Each structure stands twice: as structure tokens, then as C-alpha cells.
């Protein structure tokens, strides 16, 4: 079973992190939403405190879908609001396609690269980050107390790495190393988003304007392929916008959940 936390009360809201990250990525947003929703954060397979990722003969896509469905059954949550970042955004969109999401907020979602170069770029980026993270992890709790060091280590993810909590940054570095097998598995089975969310599911695709991981021009591809969604920018934010502007991210999620029909 995937590791998870439940916080707050109200309609269920499931938050899904991106590849190489962990559920704590949502911490700045959780504290802003827990007064209105029952917020559920999870660790994807092979990440954080979840078990190692074992597709067991299934495709990676089918295995992750099975894990998310099993978690919904365990939590007795049939159709939550869902928000996801990066890989989590792609999974959120697919939950809507399957009829398992009440609304979807996808933050710089994966699956909208235009050509092979986009895929090779992000895979190479992660390979480089892991090369740096392995020797950094044992000393990260000391080194990342320095804001300049955090900027150097996390500028590919955040527009304002200096705002990251040093302890969280050190734990994120350790998680990047510990989840490397799952990262390889996910990248080895990467795919473009194959569907289009129906008009009955309120959907927002919000792209970080300063995204250095999934480059912002992919937002134009998302607009073309998911015309029923509300599309907007997250100004001043990097690929993981929850630490750059948690107030804005929380408000985008609120607006989506309050929408009765997509614009």
C-alpha cells in the first residue's frame, strides 16, 4: 500500500507529487487547504515511504493505476478532487478520464512533450541531478543550510530555491537518491498523455512560467490537446510551484473545485 497522510476535513482532495519527489512537496499547500478539504497526500511507488515499485508483469502505467485505485478503495474515497504536479499531473488527468476524479488541477503536467528532444532533455536533466545528488546526500543537512547552495541544487525545480526549508531540501535530496530505481522505471516507460478530459470534469492546467524541467512551450501543446480545460500560467513559479507561491497554487485548486462546469 502506498504511504499517505490525511489532514483536515471536508470534500476529499488527493495531491500527487512528481517523479523523484515525495508527498511533503505539498506541505506549504496542505496547510492552506486543510480547513476546507480532507487533504490526502501520497508517496508514489518507489518514492518516499512507499514500497519499491514492482510492476509485476504489468505495464508501468497499469501498475501505477492499480496502486492509486487500491489506495482509493482503502481510504473509501470514490471520486476525490485531484491535483498533481509533473508526473502527478499526468496521473490526475488520467484519473479524470477513468471517471475517478471530481475535478483536476494539473500543475506543469508530464505527457505533453512535442518531440523526442523534449523527452531526452528531461531524462538527461534527471540523470545529471542524480549524479550530483548521490555525493551531496550524506552532507546535505549541513551544505543546504546555505541559501546559495540551495539555489545551485534546486534552481531546476524552483524559481526561489532560497525559500526552501533546509531540512526539507536535505530530505528531498536523499529521496532523489533513494528513488532512483523507480525513476528509471518511470522514464523507461514514459508516454504522452493519450486522452482528453471530458467536459463533465472541471479541469485546470496551470503551467509554471519559469519551468526549467517541462519547458513552458509545452503549455501550448496542452492547450491544443485538452481544449476543454481552463489553461493558465503560474507567474514567478518553477516546475514545483508549491514552494514558490503556495497561496497561488492553493487558490488555483480552490477555483477548480468550485467550478461546476469547465469554461
N, C-alpha and C positions, 0 to 999 in steps of 0.2 A: 504494500500500500504506500502511496506517495505520502511524504511528510507534509503536514499542513498546520495552519493555525486559524482559529475562528475568533473574531473580535467584533464587538458591537452588537446591535440588534436592528431589525428591520428586514426589508427585502434582501435576499442573498445576492452578494456581489463577489464573483470569483475573479481573482487577479493572477495572471500568468506571466512569469518573467521570461527573459530571453535566453538564448544559448550562452552557456558559460557563466550565468548569473545564479541568483538564488532568491528565495521568497522575500528576504529582507530588503531587496531593492525597492520594494513598495512601501517601506516603513514611513517615509515622510507623507505619503498619500493616505495610508491607513488611518493615521491619527486625525486626519481631516474628514474622513468619511464614516468612521465607526459610530458617530452619533446618529447617522441616517440609515445605515445598512448593516446587515450582518456580513462583515468582510471576511472572505476566505482567501488566504494566500497559500500557495503550494510550492514545493520544490519539484521540478520536472525530473523524470527518471535519470539517474546518474548524476544529479546535481544536489547540492546542499546536503540535507539529511535523508534524502530518498535513497532507496536501494539502487544498486548498479543497474544499468539499463540492459535488459535481456530481451531482445525481440522474440527469441524462441521460435524461429521459423516464420514469423510474421514479417511483413514489411515494416519499416520504421514508422511510417505514417499510421498503419493499422495498430501497431503496438502502443503508440502514444495515445491514440484514440481510445483504445481499450482501457488504458490506465486512467484517463480522465473520466470515462464513463463509470469505471469501478469506483472512483472517488465520489462521483455524484450519488451513486447508489448508497455508498457507505454513509454519506452525510445526509441522505434523504432530501437532496436538493434536485428537483426535477428540471427546472428551467431557470437558472440564475441569470442576472445581468453578468456579462463577462467583459473584462478589459485585459488586454495583453500588449506586451511590448516586444518588438522584433519577432523572434520565433513565436512568442506568446501571442502576438497579434495575429499571425497566420492561423494558429490553433483556435483563437477566438472566432475568427471568420468562419472556419470550418465547423465549429460547434453550431453557429447560426445556420449554416447550410444543412446540418443534420437535424435541425429543429430543437436543439438543446440549449439555446440562448434566448433570453428575453430581449436583450439589447446587446450591442457590441461596440466597444471603443477600442480601436486598433491604433497603437502608437508606433509609427515607423515600422509597419509590419513587414516581415520577410515574405518572399514569394513574388515580388514584383520587379525583379531584375529584368533588364531588357535584352541583354546578350550574355554570351559566355564570359566576356571580360568582367562584367559586374560580379559574377559568381567567383571567378578566380581572384578578383581583388579582395573580396571579403574573406575568402578562405586563406589567402596569403596574409591578410591582416591578423587573423586569429592565430596563425602559425607564428608570426612574429611576436605577438603579445605573449603567447605561451613560452616562447624562447626566453623572454625577459622575466616572466613571472616565476619560473622554476628557481633561479638563483635568488630572486627577490623575496620569495615567500618566507624563508627562515628568518629574515631580518626585517620583514615588512612592518612589524609592530613598532620598530624604532625608526626606520627610514621614513615611513609615511606620516610621521608626526610633522614633518616639514612640508609646508604648503607647496613649495616648488617641486619637491619630489612627487607629491600627489598630482600636480599638474602634468609632469612628464609621464607619469604612469597611467593616467586616466583621461588625458585630453581626447583620446579617440572615442570615448564613451560619453563624456560630459562636457558641456560648454564652460562649466565653472567647477573644475575638479577641486579647487581650493575649498569649496563648501562641503566636501565630503567629510564625514566623521572619520578620523584617522583609524579608529578601531574597526569600523565597518570596511574601510578601504583595505586594511590588512586581511580581514576575513574574506573579502571578495577576491583578493589575490590568491589566498590559499585555496579557495573554491575553484578558481580558474585552473589551478594545477590539478586538484583532485578530480575534476570533472573532465579531464582531457580525453578519456576513453569515450565518454558519451558525446563529447564534441565531435570527435572523429566519426562516430556512428551517424550523428545527425547530418554532418556535412557530406558524408558518403552517400546519403540518400536525399539530398536537397532537391526540391521541386518548386516550380512556380505555382502560385495559387490557382487551382483549376476551376473554381466555381464562381458564382456571383450571388451575393446575399439577396434573398427575396425581399420584396417591398413590404412584407409584414414584420420585418425585424428592424427596428431603429438602429442605424449603423453610422458611426463616425470613424473616418480615417484621418488621423491627425499626424502630420509629418513634422519632425524636428527640423527647423530651418537651418541649424548648424550641424546637421548629422554628417559625421565623417565615416560612418560604418555602412549604412544603407543610404547612399548619396541622394540628396533631395530631389533630383530629377526623376527618381523612381516614383515620386508622388504623382507625376503626370501620367505614368503608366497605370497607377492605381485608379486615378480619375477615369481613365478610358475604360478600364476593365470592370470597375464597380460603380457604374453611374448612379445607382440608387442610393449610395451613401452620401452623407454630408462630408465634404472634404475641407480641411482647414490646416493652417500652419501653426506651429508652436514656436513663436519668435524667441530668440535668445536661448534655445534649448539644444542640447546634444542628443545623441542617439538614445540614451537612457534619460528621459526628461524629468523623471520623478524627483531627482535631487536638484536639478536646475531651477525648476519652478513648480513645486508641489501644489501651490494654490491653483495655478492654471490647469494642471493635469486633473486635479480633483473637480474643478468646475466643468471641464470638458466631459468627464464621466457623468457628473450630475445632469448636465444638459441632455446627454444621450439617453439616460434612464428615464428622463421626464418626457421624452418625445413619444407621442402616441403613434405617429406615422412618420416615416422618413420624409425629409424635404424633397 
